């Protein structure tokens, strides 16, 4: 859903991304600039752009107001399975079958960090509501909890120093690992 709930974005193995109006239930936009198909799509926090995670190893950012591709990244060596916008809209984190997470600075249009913590493909990633944490989950049956250092300085500190942009001092770091625990019914065969 878009932040205002008016639109839904979907992706499909037919290599299309569609935007649907929830009021009239009609497709209002269609993007199909893909070699592979999109595995995941999401709106940015203000609802003006969408990002797609591609099976063709790409991440694309589209401006839905003018139907234009704004940014195109090929930073992974495997399919991109999931992505999440930081609440500020300035950063995007991606999860890939290559076993890595990548953090993109959308204002500068570049990769700023590659994170490794999983021992196999990474399937999901999500920022917390405030953006100070994010989680990732993968084929290694673990959920990793990470702390960001985004926006560590408050607005007063930034204006006092007359900074143009806030940059990272150190990479995000792993806080905790949550291993998968077996379900109580796992491994039991029941007959009726």
C-alpha positions as CSV (number, residue, x, y, z in Angstrom):
1,X,0.0,0.0,0.0
2,X,1.0,3.6,-0.6
3,X,1.4,5.6,2.7
4,X,-2.0,7.2,2.2
5,X,-3.7,3.8,1.4
6,X,-4.9,5.0,-2.0
7,X,-2.7,2.8,-4.2
8,X,-1.4,-0.7,-4.2
9,X,1.8,-1.8,-6.0
10,X,2.2,-5.4,-7.2
11,X,4.8,-7.4,-9.1
12,X,4.5,-10.5,-11.2
13,X,6.5,-13.2,-13.0
14,X,5.1,-11.7,-16.2
15,X,7.8,-9.0,-15.7
16,X,5.4,-6.2,-14.9
17,X,4.9,-3.9,-11.9
18,X,1.4,-2.5,-11.6
19,X,-0.1,0.2,-9.5
20,X,-3.7,-0.2,-8.6
21,X,-6.2,2.4,-7.4
22,X,-8.0,1.1,-4.4
23,X,-11.1,3.2,-5.0
24,X,-12.0,2.1,-8.5
25,X,-10.0,-1.2,-8.4
26,X,-8.3,-0.3,-11.8
27,X,-4.6,-0.5,-12.8
28,X,-3.5,3.1,-13.1
29,X,0.2,2.5,-14.0
30,X,2.3,-0.3,-15.5
31,X,6.1,-0.6,-15.6
32,X,7.8,-3.4,-17.6
33,X,11.5,-2.5,-18.0
34,X,12.9,-5.8,-16.7
35,X,15.1,-8.6,-18.0
36,X,14.0,-10.7,-15.2
37,X,11.0,-10.2,-13.0
38,X,10.6,-8.2,-9.8
39,X,10.6,-10.3,-6.6
40,X,9.4,-7.4,-4.4
41,X,8.2,-3.9,-4.7
42,X,7.6,-1.1,-2.1
43,X,6.5,2.5,-1.9
44,X,8.9,5.1,-0.5
45,X,7.7,6.8,2.7
46,X,6.1,9.8,0.9
47,X,4.4,7.7,-1.8
48,X,6.0,9.4,-4.8
49,X,8.3,6.6,-5.8
50,X,8.5,2.8,-5.8
51,X,11.5,0.5,-5.6
52,X,11.7,-2.9,-7.2
53,X,13.9,-5.9,-6.2
54,X,14.8,-7.8,-9.3
55,X,15.5,-11.5,-10.1
56,X,18.0,-10.0,-12.6
57,X,20.2,-8.7,-9.7
58,X,18.9,-5.1,-10.0
59,X,17.3,-2.5,-7.8
60,X,15.2,0.2,-9.6
61,X,13.6,3.3,-8.3
62,X,10.7,4.7,-10.3
63,X,9.0,8.1,-9.9
64,X,5.3,7.2,-10.2
65,X,4.2,10.9,-10.8
66,X,6.0,11.1,-14.1
67,X,6.5,7.3,-14.9
68,X,10.2,7.7,-15.0
69,X,13.1,5.4,-14.0
70,X,15.1,7.5,-11.6
71,X,17.9,5.2,-10.4
72,X,19.2,1.8,-11.4
73,X,21.5,-0.2,-9.3
74,X,23.3,-3.5,-10.0
75,X,25.1,-4.1,-6.8
76,X,24.3,-7.8,-6.1
77,X,25.6,-10.9,-7.7
78,X,22.3,-12.8,-7.1
79,X,18.7,-12.1,-7.3
80,X,17.4,-9.3,-5.0
81,X,14.6,-10.8,-2.8
82,X,13.4,-7.9,-0.7
83,X,14.1,-4.2,0.1
84,X,13.0,-1.7,2.7
85,X,13.1,2.1,2.7
86,X,14.5,3.9,5.7
87,X,11.7,6.1,7.2
88,X,13.6,9.2,6.1
89,X,13.4,7.9,2.5
90,X,17.1,8.7,2.1
91,X,18.3,5.1,2.3
92,X,17.3,1.7,0.9
93,X,18.4,-1.7,2.2
94,X,18.3,-4.8,0.0
95,X,18.4,-8.5,0.7
96,X,19.8,-10.9,-1.9
97,X,20.4,-14.6,-2.8
98,X,24.1,-13.7,-2.9
99,X,23.9,-13.8,1.0
100,X,24.4,-10.0,1.5
101,X,22.5,-7.0,2.5
102,X,23.4,-3.7,0.7
103,X,22.6,-0.2,1.9
104,X,22.1,2.4,-0.8
105,X,22.3,6.2,-0.3
106,X,19.5,7.4,-2.5
107,X,20.4,11.1,-2.3
108,X,23.9,10.4,-3.6
109,X,22.9,7.5,-5.8
110,X,25.5,5.1,-4.5
111,X,26.2,1.9,-2.5
112,X,27.5,2.8,0.9
113,X,27.6,-0.6,2.8
114,X,27.7,-4.3,2.1
115,X,26.7,-6.3,5.2
116,X,27.4,-10.0,5.7
117,X,25.9,-12.0,8.6
118,X,23.9,-14.8,7.0
119,X,25.4,-18.0,5.7
120,X,23.1,-18.3,2.7
121,X,20.5,-16.4,0.7
122,X,18.8,-13.5,2.5
123,X,15.1,-13.5,1.9
124,X,13.7,-10.6,3.9
125,X,14.8,-7.2,5.4
126,X,12.8,-4.5,7.2
127,X,13.5,-1.3,9.0
128,X,11.9,-0.6,12.3
129,X,9.3,2.2,12.4
130,X,11.9,4.7,13.7
131,X,14.7,3.5,11.4
132,X,17.2,2.9,14.2
133,X,17.1,-0.9,13.7
134,X,16.5,-3.3,11.0
135,X,16.1,-7.1,10.8
136,X,17.0,-9.6,8.1
137,X,16.0,-13.3,7.6
138,X,17.5,-15.9,5.4
139,X,17.9,-19.5,4.4
140,X,20.2,-20.1,7.4
141,X,17.0,-20.0,9.5
142,X,18.1,-17.0,11.5
143,X,16.7,-13.6,12.1
144,X,19.4,-11.0,12.5
145,X,18.8,-7.7,14.4
146,X,21.0,-4.8,13.2
147,X,21.5,-1.3,14.6
148,X,21.9,1.6,12.2
149,X,23.8,4.7,12.9
150,X,21.6,6.8,10.5
151,X,20.9,10.3,11.7
152,X,22.8,10.0,15.0
153,X,23.2,13.7,15.2
154,X,20.1,15.6,16.1
155,X,18.9,18.6,14.1
156,X,20.4,21.1,16.5
157,X,23.8,19.6,16.1
158,X,23.5,19.5,12.4
159,X,22.5,23.2,12.1
160,X,25.2,24.3,14.6
161,X,27.8,22.7,12.4
162,X,26.3,24.0,9.2
163,X,26.6,20.6,7.5
164,X,25.2,20.0,4.0
165,X,24.6,16.2,4.6
166,X,24.8,13.7,7.4
167,X,27.3,10.9,6.6
168,X,27.9,7.6,8.4
169,X,30.8,7.4,10.8
170,X,30.8,3.6,11.0
171,X,28.9,0.8,9.4
172,X,25.7,-0.6,10.9
173,X,26.4,-3.5,13.2
174,X,24.9,-6.7,14.2
175,X,23.1,-6.6,17.6
176,X,21.7,-10.1,18.0
177,X,20.9,-13.4,16.3
178,X,17.6,-15.2,16.7
179,X,18.0,-18.8,15.7
180,X,15.0,-20.7,14.3
181,X,13.5,-22.9,17.0
182,X,11.6,-26.1,16.0
183,X,7.8,-25.9,16.0
184,X,6.3,-28.3,18.7
185,X,4.6,-30.3,15.9
186,X,7.7,-30.5,13.6
187,X,9.0,-33.9,13.0
188,X,5.9,-35.6,14.4
189,X,3.8,-37.7,12.0
190,X,0.2,-37.9,13.0
191,X,-2.5,-40.1,11.5
192,X,-6.2,-39.7,11.6
